[in-house]
Amino acid sequence: MSQAKPPAPPASLPPLERLRAIMARLRDPASGCPWDVKQSFATIAPYTIEEAYEVADAIQQKDMAGLQDELGDLLLQVVFHARMAEEAGHFDLDGVAGAINEKMIRRHPHVFSDGGASTPDAVTQSWEAIKAAERAEKAQGAATSILDGVSLAQPALSRAVKLQKRAVEVGFDWPALEQVMAKVDEELAEVKAEIAAPTRDKARLTDEIGDLLFVVANLARHLKIDPEAALRGCNSKFERRFRYVEQALLAEGKVPGEASLEEMEAHWTAVKRIEKQQA
């Protein structure tokens, strides 16, 4: 005879406390979910990243109902990691909340003490200065790099900007936009030269393409544009236009994969014209 399972945490609990209790139940070795019990920080991390992207996607789609749902999924990831840490004796959800509370107060002296930042740019400068001081204090005299702590798990474009911003803290940056533009031209010329080489070397070409992408990220930073967001927008635009091309061809009784490039280009031009008129 099977033992009766404990009931779900009651709905009378505050929502966050109920979620916390649900996760504890899911992770219970005796009565929990075998999949949840099996997980570790490493196996859950990809889901955490995926949920963050889905939050960004809901925001881009201006889907508020979807955003609420995706934020819940992301919150679950925080609770999941905190529960595993609590089981291992490292910290718990209260510790996570307590640490971010103190960090927010510490990094906003213009709100919670006598700091004087009164514009968004001034706040950003103050924030970066405080973060730099925190890194120096954490190092405690050990040999460190200004680039320490820039996560390898970030998307490459976002990480490029983070690395560049750290270098700026010690004055390593082009002072004028024109210099960045010239560097873009230089890197593009090097890509073209590698393509035109008698014997094309994939490793060298990969390196040159990387240099070009890095300096384009730098250009975006100088223009105060998030390159990751810019590329996401471009991806969405391409997807929207290509779907239009597919549907237009189907309306003509043609299979998209069998259409000529000229036919697809004609529909691509048409949807661009339509979007321009609607803008």
C-alpha positions as MATLAB code, in Angstrom:
seq = 'MSQAKPPAPPASLPPLERLRAIMARLRDPASGCPWDVKQSFATIAPYTIEEAYEVADAIQQKDMAGLQDELGDLLLQVVFHARMAEEAGHFDLDGVAGAINEKMIRRHPHVFSDGGASTPDAVTQSWEAIKAAERAEKAQGAATSILDGVSLAQPALSRAVKLQKRAVEVGFDWPALEQVMAKVDEELAEVKAEIAAPTRDKARLTDEIGDLLFVVANLARHLKIDPEAALRGCNSKFERRFRYVEQALLAEGKVPGEASLEEMEAHWTAVKRIEKQQA';
ca = [
       0.000    0.000    0.000;
       1.511    3.308   -1.103;
       1.997    6.055    1.452;
      -0.244    9.116    1.066;
       1.541   12.074   -0.454;
       1.725   15.323    1.547;
      -0.670   18.018    0.287;
       0.499   20.979   -1.766;
       1.521   24.078    0.224;
      -1.673   25.983    1.081;
      -2.859   28.901   -1.044;
      -3.217   30.930    2.164;
       0.570   31.415    2.249;
       1.985   34.645    0.768;
       2.759   33.865   -2.911;
       6.545   34.017   -2.596;
       6.542   31.877    0.540;
       4.266   29.372   -1.191;
       6.653   29.201   -4.159;
       9.504   28.639   -1.752;
       7.577   25.802   -0.080;
       6.676   24.294   -3.465;
      10.338   24.202   -4.468;
      11.309   22.614   -1.138;
       8.678   19.954   -1.764;
       9.858   19.358   -5.337;
      13.415   18.871   -4.078;
      12.420   16.518   -1.253;
      14.432   13.304   -1.802;
      11.629   11.118   -0.443;
       8.443   12.639   -1.863;
       9.619   15.178   -4.423;
       9.922   15.137   -8.203;
      12.720   12.835   -9.462;
      13.686   15.331  -12.177;
      13.921   18.295   -9.777;
      15.829   16.255   -7.185;
      18.387   15.233   -9.810;
      19.250   18.791  -10.876;
      22.331   20.827   -9.941;
      23.464   24.427  -10.404;
      25.165   23.451  -13.653;
      22.171   21.649  -15.135;
      19.730   24.410  -14.223;
      21.925   27.297  -15.448;
      20.946   26.903  -19.146;
      17.269   27.134  -18.173;
      17.990   30.305  -16.209;
      19.580   31.897  -19.273;
      16.726   30.730  -21.503;
      14.101   32.206  -19.169;
      15.909   35.562  -19.122;
      15.766   35.634  -22.922;
      12.070   34.794  -22.860;
      11.503   37.749  -20.523;
      13.318   39.979  -23.021;
      11.239   38.545  -25.855;
       7.949   39.273  -24.053;
       9.110   42.850  -23.475;
      10.031   43.254  -27.134;
       6.619   41.879  -28.137;
       4.921   44.266  -25.648;
       3.090   41.219  -24.288;
       2.277   42.128  -20.683;
       0.405   38.894  -19.924;
       3.321   36.973  -21.373;
       5.771   39.111  -19.400;
       4.032   38.260  -16.134;
       4.256   34.575  -17.000;
       7.909   34.763  -18.082;
       8.907   36.751  -14.983;
       7.334   33.963  -12.928;
       9.445   31.407  -14.781;
      12.550   33.508  -14.143;
      11.652   33.905  -10.471;
      11.342   30.127  -10.241;
      14.940   29.868  -11.414;
      16.093   32.144   -8.575;
      14.131   30.103   -6.046;
      15.492   26.850   -7.510;
      19.139   27.964   -7.219;
      18.560   29.361   -3.739;
      16.964   26.098   -2.611;
      19.910   24.035   -3.862;
      22.310   26.409   -2.112;
      20.299   26.145    1.117;
      20.428   22.346    0.953;
      24.223   22.525    0.578;
      24.548   24.978    3.480;
      25.754   27.940    1.401;
      22.912   30.489    1.558;
      19.132   30.677    1.202;
      16.533   32.870   -0.513;
      16.542   35.327    2.395;
      20.298   35.648    1.984;
      19.865   36.375   -1.715;
      17.261   39.064   -0.999;
      19.292   40.501    1.864;
      22.438   40.778   -0.272;
      20.664   42.586   -3.109;
      18.917   44.919   -0.638;
      22.263   46.023    0.777;
      23.822   46.293   -2.684;
      21.010   48.529   -3.974;
      21.307   50.853   -0.985;
      25.102   50.946   -1.275;
      25.029   51.673   -4.999;
      22.387   54.419   -4.764;
      23.910   56.975   -2.380;
      22.052   59.720   -4.291;
      18.788   58.147   -3.076;
      19.605   56.709    0.354;
      22.324   59.050    1.639;
      24.051   62.261    0.599;
      25.204   61.351   -2.929;
      24.674   64.023   -5.576;
      23.964   62.205   -8.851;
      20.968   63.898  -10.461;
      21.022   62.694  -14.087;
      20.972   59.179  -15.588;
      24.553   59.619  -16.876;
      25.764   60.760  -13.472;
      24.042   57.789  -11.843;
      25.774   55.418  -14.287;
      29.178   56.963  -13.525;
      28.551   56.706   -9.791;
      27.377   53.101  -10.135;
      30.499   52.079  -12.064;
      32.773   53.864   -9.583;
      31.135   52.067   -6.656;
      31.420   48.716   -8.453;
      35.115   49.373   -9.127;
      35.658   50.147   -5.437;
      33.844   46.937   -4.495;
      36.076   44.910   -6.809;
      39.202   46.515   -5.354;
      38.042   45.782   -1.811;
      37.237   42.178   -2.695;
      40.701   41.716   -4.220;
      42.359   42.783   -0.923;
      45.715   43.497   -2.487;
      45.886   40.371   -4.657;
      47.049   40.735   -8.247;
      43.888   41.358  -10.282;
      42.761   42.645  -13.649;
      40.229   45.375  -14.284;
      38.501   42.750  -16.444;
      37.974   40.278  -13.593;
      34.364   39.278  -13.041;
      33.081   39.821  -16.589;
      31.097   36.624  -16.988;
      32.093   34.187  -19.715;
      28.465   33.037  -19.900;
      27.209   36.323  -21.339;
      26.342   36.550  -25.044;
      29.511   37.507  -26.923;
      28.290   40.948  -28.050;
      27.166   41.896  -24.537;
      30.434   40.631  -23.078;
      32.398   42.667  -25.613;
      30.688   45.833  -24.387;
      31.281   44.871  -20.739;
      34.992   44.341  -21.411;
      35.206   47.660  -23.234;
      33.451   49.508  -20.408;
      35.924   48.067  -17.903;
      38.854   49.202  -20.051;
      37.326   52.693  -20.217;
      37.637   52.907  -16.415;
      41.423   53.166  -16.816;
      41.265   55.432  -19.864;
      41.685   52.789  -22.573;
      39.235   54.077  -25.186;
      39.029   56.123  -28.360;
      37.982   59.659  -27.397;
      36.212   60.420  -30.686;
      33.517   58.569  -32.612;
      35.420   59.218  -35.843;
      38.299   57.071  -34.571;
      35.936   54.179  -33.915;
      34.445   54.556  -37.399;
      37.942   54.484  -38.893;
      38.672   51.289  -36.947;
      35.480   49.704  -38.352;
      36.696   50.530  -41.865;
      40.155   49.129  -41.037;
      38.769   45.849  -39.690;
      36.383   45.476  -42.636;
      39.309   45.997  -45.017;
      41.221   43.230  -43.224;
      38.256   40.872  -43.616;
      38.110   41.692  -47.341;
      41.855   41.110  -47.687;
      41.592   37.727  -46.012;
      38.695   36.744  -48.278;
      40.729   37.786  -51.328;
      43.855   35.904  -50.226;
      45.026   33.236  -52.715;
      44.681   30.593  -50.007;
      41.839   31.439  -47.654;
      42.593   30.404  -44.080;
      39.436   29.793  -42.022;
      41.161   30.383  -38.674;
      42.542   33.768  -39.793;
      39.210   34.724  -41.346;
      37.394   33.778  -38.134;
      39.820   35.973  -36.206;
      39.264   38.934  -38.557;
      35.484   38.537  -38.398;
      35.765   38.529  -34.602;
      37.795   41.765  -34.699;
      35.146   43.360  -36.912;
      32.284   42.310  -34.609;
      34.198   43.549  -31.554;
      34.770   47.001  -33.019;
      31.141   47.202  -34.215;
      30.124   46.495  -30.605;
      32.467   49.335  -29.621;
      30.789   51.620  -32.143;
      27.383   50.744  -30.670;
      28.697   51.509  -27.172;
      29.957   54.925  -28.251;
      26.508   55.621  -29.708;
      24.844   54.394  -26.475;
      23.142   51.543  -28.329;
      22.967   48.025  -26.922;
      24.357   45.861  -29.759;
      22.613   42.764  -28.405;
      19.247   44.558  -28.516;
      20.060   45.967  -31.953;
      20.823   42.498  -33.312;
      17.705   41.021  -31.702;
      15.672   43.726  -33.420;
      17.355   42.981  -36.733;
      16.656   39.263  -36.291;
      12.983   40.011  -35.675;
      12.848   42.269  -38.708;
      14.432   39.624  -40.922;
      12.046   36.971  -39.631;
       9.013   39.208  -40.183;
      10.032   40.088  -43.738;
      11.029   36.571  -44.717;
       7.728   35.184  -43.449;
       5.995   37.769  -45.675;
       8.042   36.530  -48.659;
       7.034   32.937  -47.923;
       3.348   33.821  -47.642;
       3.429   35.962  -50.790;
       4.928   33.092  -52.775;
       2.378   30.633  -51.408;
      -0.411   33.035  -52.420;
       0.962   32.804  -55.961;
       0.832   29.024  -55.769;
       4.589   28.666  -55.518;
       6.712   26.729  -53.078;
       9.199   29.183  -51.465;
      12.101   26.750  -51.798;
      11.574   26.579  -55.555;
      11.224   30.305  -56.208;
      14.028   32.222  -57.874;
      16.145   34.733  -55.983;
      14.682   37.500  -58.173;
      11.132   36.537  -57.169;
      12.013   36.471  -53.477;
      13.871   39.793  -53.758;
      10.786   41.357  -55.375;
       8.594   40.379  -52.425;
      11.315   41.445  -49.971;
      11.382   44.887  -51.573;
       7.583   44.997  -51.433;
       7.391   44.317  -47.707;
      10.096   46.917  -47.038;
       8.024   49.444  -48.971;
       4.903   48.492  -47.001;
       6.722   48.872  -43.680;
       8.044   52.263  -44.741;
       4.539   53.448  -45.591;
       3.205   52.211  -42.251;
       6.000   53.807  -40.223;
];
